[in-house]
Amino acid sequence: MRMTIQQGSIGGKTVYQKTFSPTTNAYGLVNLEIGSGTVVSGNFATIDWANGPYFIETAVDVTGGTS
């Protein structure tokens, strides 16, 4: 899974991005913690939240690859 924080609009400038390799429970649910995972780009601590709006995009590769 990949989580991206975008600034300004949906599909806007990526200010932070992480990847995760979670395991689902029996119902197919996952829990993601923004502070965990592998940073792809950006620094969460330096996001200036006053310069929003910000949007979170969550992407899933159901085949378990890197696409």
Buried (B, 14 or more C-beta within 10 A) or exposed (E): BBBBBBBEEEEBEBBBBBBBEBEEEEEEEEEEEEEEBEEEEBEEEEBEEEEEEBBEBEEEEEEEEEE
